[in-house]
Amino acid sequence: MSVLERARELQPDLVRLRRSLHREPELGLQLPRTQEKVLAALDGLPLDITLGRDLTSVTAVLRGGRPGGAVLLRGDMDALPVAERTGLDYASEAAGRMHACGHDLHTAGLVGAATLLADRRESLHGDVVLMFQPGEEGHNGAGAMIDEGVLEAAGKPLDAAFALHVAANRLPGGWIASRPGTVMTAADVLRVTVRGEGGHGSAPHYAKDPVPVVCEMVTALQNWVTRTFDIFDPVVVTVGRLHAGTQHNVIPETAEFEATVRSYSEANHERLAEGLPRLVRGIAEAHGLEADVKYELLYPVTVNEPAETAFALDTARELIGAGEVWEAPQPASGSEDFSLVLRQVPGAMLLVGAAPEGTDVARAPQNHSPKAVFDDAVLSRQAALLAQLAEQRLAPTGTRTTTEAGA
């Protein structure tokens, strides 16, 4: 039986797990119910399991029956503070929380891969580290797990690391996509509070109004980006939150904004961290006001190692057929803390199309939308691909076998 055929046998169990996770989404680094469900799903498998100390992570090591190296597979588990509006019969039952980025599918898919690899354990050349990670959505969960030793869990150096990420739009359901080199952007946060002197709206000359200063900053950010960075190595700065005042005729003491900052190269990542705070402080000073500026480095650029990416895409082609595997011409504009793993271990992140059949992927709600819908049908394909990546990557050179395409 092929790995994909066996994965299809697991599909009903994977759907039940995924929908249970979807109904009870949890945020950040503490996901106690999610951890319980993962441990229950892994129960009975021949795994060495370690739980996180400062976060509810699960690290499970499968020891192969033959000597060899070690490979890591990652699945993130946390949800988003989004109020679900899909109308699904298994929609979130937690107010203001939703698996809007498909991490419930990542978790269930990794459980499926663990089961498939356990079936093949005696013939497995080496060990597989299964990284069930909380806190991907801006909480540095990967960094916390690295600090707690996930990369050393096998007791030997890791040869490679792989992760999948589902997409609610852009890719047809079940399709696989990736690329060598930069695959996702770096992500930072710029937080600015401008401090002035409040007063009456009719007499701004007796006050120091922070509102027009903040407005000037927001505009200047866009102008500075377009005049500083090469358009072929792009930078995106988007102000997502801006707040000032309490009433129309009161000049407030402070005005503040927050922006997400995205970059596609480490060189630009570093330039932004120095240049953006300098720019906004200079504008505040020019108006005789003060600015509190905090620049928070979140995740670096996600960089796929070229040889591991070629291997991963070839493995996907062998598993599901070349017609549904795509080498993307450009990176995605999202970001990932799996980048922290790929800084230390060669590997690759791949996208999996999870739009329901019949969806217009060009118009479908995207990841993080309250209307984002992900198709359970991709779960068996996720599980099979993760398992096949581990098994084939651990196989001794020259003995790697191909999979029956589309089986």
N, C-alpha and C positions, 0 to 999 in steps of 0.2 A: 504494500500500500504506500502510495506517495505521501509526502508530508502534507501536501495540500488536501488530499482525500481525507487523511486523518484529522486535519484541522476542520474540515467540514463536518465531521462527526461531532466535534466539540462545539460547533456553532450554537446549538440551543443553550448550553451552559454558559457560554460567553455572553449571549444576549441577555440572559437572566442577570448575570453579574453586572453587565454594563447598565442595564436599566435600574437595578437596585442602587448603584452608585449615582446615577443621574437623579433619582428621586431625593437623595440625601447629600447634596453637595456641601463640601466644607472648604473653608478658606485658609490660606496662609500655610504656616508650618505645623499647625496642630490639627490633625485630621483623624481623631480617634475612631470614629465609626468606619471611615474608609480603611484604616489600618486593620480593624477587626475583620472586615469583609475580605480583604486581601489574604490575611492569615488563614481564614476559613477556607478560601478557595485553594490555597496551597497545601492545606493539611493532607498528609498522607504521601506527599511527594518526597523523594530522597534529597532534601535540601538542608544545608547548614544556614540557619536563619539568625540574623542579628537585627535588633531593633535600635532605632536612634535614641540618643540620650536627650538631646535638646529639641528634637523634632520627631514626629511620628513616622519616620521612614522605616522601610523594610529592605534589608539587604539579604538576598538569598543566593547561596552558592551551590551550584550543581557540580559535583565531582564526576568527571568522565571516567569511564572504565579503562581507558588507555592513557598512557602518559602523553603529555603535550602542553601547550601554552594555556592562555586564558583570554577570554573575550568578555566584554561588558555589554549588556543590553539595558537601555534606560526606558522607563515609562513614568511620566509625571502624573500626579493624582489630584491636584488641587483645582478648585473651581474659581469663579469670578463673582464679584459683587454686582451682579446683573439680575434684574427681575425678568424671569422667563416669560415669553409671549409666543410660544410655539403652538400651544393648544394640544400637545401630545398627551396621550393617556398615561404616560409615565413621566410627565413634566415634574420639575422641581417642586418639592413640598416645603422647602425652606424659603421663607420670604426674603426677597432681595438677593438670592444666591442662585447661580446657574452654572452648569457645565457648558459654558458658551464657547469653549475652545477645544472641546473634544477630548479632554484628559481622561474622561471616563472610558473612552474607547482605547486610549493608550494603556490604561491600567488593565482592562480586560484582555487586550491583545497580548500584553506581556505575561499575564497568567496563562493564556493559551500557549504561548511559546514555552513557558516552563513545563507545561504538561507534555508537549510534543518532544522536548529535549529529554525529559525524564524517560519517555518511551524508548529513546535511542541511547540512553546513557551508557550502556555497555560498549557500544561502538564509538563513543565520543572520544576524540583525541584531545583531552585537556578539560578545562573547567570553564563554566559560564557564571558570571556574576550578574544577577538580576537586580537592578537598581529601581526600586519603587520610591519615587521622590515626591515629597510635598513641596509647596512653596515655590513653584516655578514662576508664578505670576507676580514678579517684582519682589519676591522675598528671599532670593538667593539660596533656594533650597539645595541646588547642586553644590554651591560653595560650602554650605553647612555639612552636607554628606561627605564631601571631599575632606573637610576638616576632621570628620569623625572616622575617616579611614576607608571609605567605600572603594577607592582605587587600589587599596592593599588587601581587600577582603579575600582574594584568592590565595594569598600567601606567595605570590609570584608576580612579576611584571605583567601588565596587560598588553596583549599584542594588538588589540583593536577595540573600538567602542562604536556602537551603532544605536541610533534612535529613529523612530518614525514620528511624524506629526500629521494628523489628519487635517484636511481642508474642506470647509463647507461649500466653497465656491472655487472658481478658476479651473479646477481639474475635474474631468469626468469621474464618476464613481469607480473606485478600484484602481485607477491609474496611479503609477508611481513616477515621481519626478525628483531629480536632484541635479547637482552640478559640482565639479571640482572647484576648489578655492572658496572664495566668499560665497556663502549660501544664504546668510541672514545678517542683518545689520547689528552694529553695536547700539545700545540704548542707554541714555543718561537722562537725568531730570535736572532742569534749571528752576530753582525756586527763588523768587525775588520779592522783598518787601521794601517799598519806598516810604521813608518817614519824613513827613512834613509838619506843618502846624495848621490845625483846624481853624475854622472860622465860619462866618456867614457867607452864603453863596452870592449875596449881592455886593460883597466887598472883598474880592479875592486879593486885592493889593495889601490887605492887612493880614493875610494868611500865607502859607506856603503850600500850594495845592499839589498833592502828589498824583492826582488823576491824570492830567495831561502829560506828566512826566512818564508814567507807566505806559500811556498810549504811545508816546514817542518811542519808548523802548521796544514795544511790540513791533512797530513798523521798522525800526532800525535793525532788529534781528533779521528780518527778511532781506533787507537791503545788504546788510553785511555778508550774509551767506552767499548771495548771488554775485558779490563782487570780490569774494575771498577764495572761493573754492571752485575747482575745475568741475565743469558740468558733467564730465565723464567719470568723476569720482564724487558722486553727489552727497549732499548733506540735506537733511530735512529737520526744520525746527517748527514745531506746532504748539501754539499756546492753547492749552486745553482748559485752563481755569484762570479767570480774572475776576477780582472782587475789590470793591471800594465802597465805603459809605453806607449810610442808613436811611437818608432822606434827600429829596431833590434839592433842598436849599441849604444843605449843610456841607461845608468843605471838610472832608474827613482828615484825620491825623495820618492815616496810612492808606496805601493801596498796594495790592499784591497780585502776582500772577505765577503760574507754573507752566512749564513747557516740557514736552518730550523732545529729545534730541537724538536723531538717528544718523549714523555714518557707516560707510561701507569699507573703510580702511582704518588700520590702527594709527596711521599718520594723522588723518583727519580727526580721529577720536581724541588724540592728544591735543591737537590745535584747538578744538572746541572747548575742552576743559580749561584752557588758559584764556582763550579769546572772548568767550561769551561773558564771563564775569567781569572782565576788564571793560568791555563795551558798556554794560549797563551801569557799572559804577561811574564811568566817565560821564554818562548822560545825567545821572543824578547830581554829580558834582557840578556840572555846567549850570544846573538850575539852583544850586545852593542847597540841595537836599542830600540826605544820606540814604544809602541802599544797603540792606542786609541781603547778601547773596550766598546761596548755598548751591553748589554744583555737585550732584550725587552721581557717581559712576556706578551704573547698574551692571550691565553685561557687555563684555567685549564682542567684537565681530565673531560670528560663527564661521569657522573656516574648515571646510572638508579637505582631508588629505587626498590628493589626486588619485593615488594608486588604490586606496581603500574605496573611494567613490566609484572608480571604474569597476572594481570587484563587486561592489554592492549593486550597481546597475546591471552588470552582467548576470548576477545571481537572480535579480528580479526578472530579467528577460527569460532566463531558463525556467523560472517558476511559473510565470503567468503568460509568457509570450511577448515578443519584442514590440508588438503593435500597441501595447498599453504601458510602455515604459518610455519616459521622455527625459532627455538631458536638457535641463532648462537653460535658456540663453542668458539669463540674468538672475541676480539674487532676489529673494523675497525681501520685502521691506519690514517684516517683523523681526523680533529678536528672541534669543533663547539663552537660558543659562546652561544648556548643554555645551555651549561654547567654552565653559570653564573646564569641562571634561576633555574636549578636543584640544585644548591648549596643552594638555599633558599626555594624551593618548591619541595616536593616529586613528582616524575613524571618519564617519560620515553620518549626516542627518538626511533623511529622505522624507518627502511629502507623499501622502496617500490621499487621493481624491475620495471624499466621503459624501458627496452630494447624492441625494436619493435619485433613483432611476427616473428619467423624464424631466429632471430639473434643468433649467437654463442656467448653466454654471456662470455665464457672464453677468447674470442679474440676480443670482441667489444671494440671500443675506450671508455676509462673511463671518468668519470667526470673530467672537466677542459681541456679535449682535444678539439682542434678546430674542430674535427670530431665527437664529442659526439652527439648522437641523442637520444631523449627521446620521448616515445610514448604517444600521447594524450589519448590513450585508458585507461590509468590508472587514469585519472582525476576524473571520477565518483567514482571510488573505494576509492581514497584519500578523497574526500569530504564525502562520506558515513562513512568511518572509523573515521575521525575526529569528525563528528557529533555524531556518536554512542559512541565514547569514552566519550565525554562530557555528553551526556544524561544518559548513564548508570552509570558513576561515580557519578553523582549528585543524582541518584535515591536513596531513603532511603534504608538502609540495609535490605535485605530480600525481597525487592520488585523488584529488578532488573530482567528484562525479557530478555530472549534469543532472538536472531534474527534468522530468517529462513536462515539456512546455504545455501549459494550459490544463494539466491533468486535474 
